[in-house]
Amino acid sequence: QVQLVEFGGGEVQAGGSLRLSCVASGSAAGYNTIGWYRQAPGKQRELVATITRVGRTNYADSGKGRFTISNDNNKNTAYLQMDSLKPEDTAVYYCCADVTYRRYWGQGKQVTVAS
């Protein structure tokens, strides 16, 4: 049973923009917090941004001022708008939803920023 489905991603030139979407279903739709992590080749998975159901946001320093996370509770969907992208933003981006006592992960979306 798929709980998180991600959309978006792809390849863009440095300075460009991309938007990721994550649709939660089933048990994951009852999330308290939803957000995005990323993992670049040879590196550990790291936080990008999260948002609570009531709209409280948290950003990693790397994305502050460039990335914007939002959610639509009626659609159980979270969005990550990424602007002014840099080559170092290249990674697989994973949607993550925290439900009481459990964390769900999406399948990941590749984001490639060409210099």
C-alpha positions in Angstrom: 0.0 0.0 0.0 1.6 3.2 -1.2 1.4 5.9 1.5 3.4 8.8 -0.1 3.6 9.6 -3.8 5.9 12.2 -5.0 5.7 14.3 -8.2 8.0 16.8 -9.8 11.8 16.9 -9.8 13.9 16.6 -12.9 16.8 18.6 -14.3 17.3 22.3 -14.4 20.1 24.8 -14.9 21.7 26.5 -12.0 19.5 29.5 -10.9 16.4 27.7 -12.1 13.3 26.5 -10.2 11.6 23.2 -9.5 8.6 22.2 -7.5 8.1 18.9 -5.7 4.7 17.6 -4.6 3.9 14.8 -2.1 0.5 13.3 -1.8 -0.2 11.3 1.4 -2.7 8.6 1.6 -3.9 5.9 4.0 -2.3 6.0 7.4 0.2 8.6 6.2 -2.6 11.1 5.5 -2.9 11.5 9.3 0.6 13.1 9.5 1.5 15.5 12.2 4.5 16.7 10.2 5.4 16.3 6.6 8.5 17.3 4.7 11.4 16.6 2.5 14.9 15.1 3.0 17.5 14.6 0.4 20.4 12.4 -0.2 23.3 13.1 -2.6 25.7 10.3 -3.8 28.1 9.3 -1.1 26.4 11.5 1.5 23.9 10.9 4.3 20.3 11.8 4.0 19.7 15.3 5.3 16.8 17.5 6.2 15.5 20.0 3.7 12.3 21.3 5.2 9.3 20.2 7.2 5.9 21.7 7.9 3.4 20.8 10.6 -0.3 20.3 10.0 -0.9 23.8 11.5 1.7 25.3 9.2 4.8 25.6 11.4 7.9 25.3 9.1 11.5 24.3 9.6 14.2 24.7 7.1 17.8 23.5 6.8 20.2 26.4 6.5 21.1 25.3 3.0 17.6 26.1 1.7 16.7 29.1 3.7 15.6 32.0 1.5 15.5 29.7 -1.6 13.1 26.9 -0.7 9.5 27.2 0.4 7.5 24.4 1.9 3.7 24.5 2.1 0.8 22.1 2.5 -2.8 21.7 1.6 -4.5 19.7 4.4 -7.6 19.2 2.3 -5.6 17.5 -0.3 -3.1 15.8 2.1 -0.4 17.3 -0.1 2.8 19.0 0.6 4.8 21.2 -1.8 8.4 22.2 -1.9 9.2 25.1 -4.2 12.9 25.4 -4.9 14.2 28.5 -6.4 17.7 29.7 -7.2 18.9 26.1 -7.4 22.5 25.3 -7.2 24.5 22.3 -8.4 25.0 21.3 -4.8 21.2 20.8 -4.5 21.5 17.8 -6.8 20.2 14.8 -4.9 17.3 12.4 -4.5 14.6 14.1 -2.6 12.4 12.0 -0.3 9.1 13.0 1.1 8.7 12.1 4.7 5.5 12.0 6.9 5.5 11.6 10.7 2.5 10.0 12.2 2.3 9.2 15.8 4.9 6.4 16.5 5.7 5.9 12.8 7.5 7.6 9.9 6.7 7.0 6.3 9.0 7.7 3.3 8.2 8.3 -0.3 10.1 6.6 -3.2 12.3 9.6 -3.9 12.6 12.0 -6.8 15.8 12.9 -8.6 16.7 16.6 -8.7 19.7 17.5 -10.9 21.0 21.0 -11.2 23.4 21.5 -14.0 26.1 24.2 -13.7 
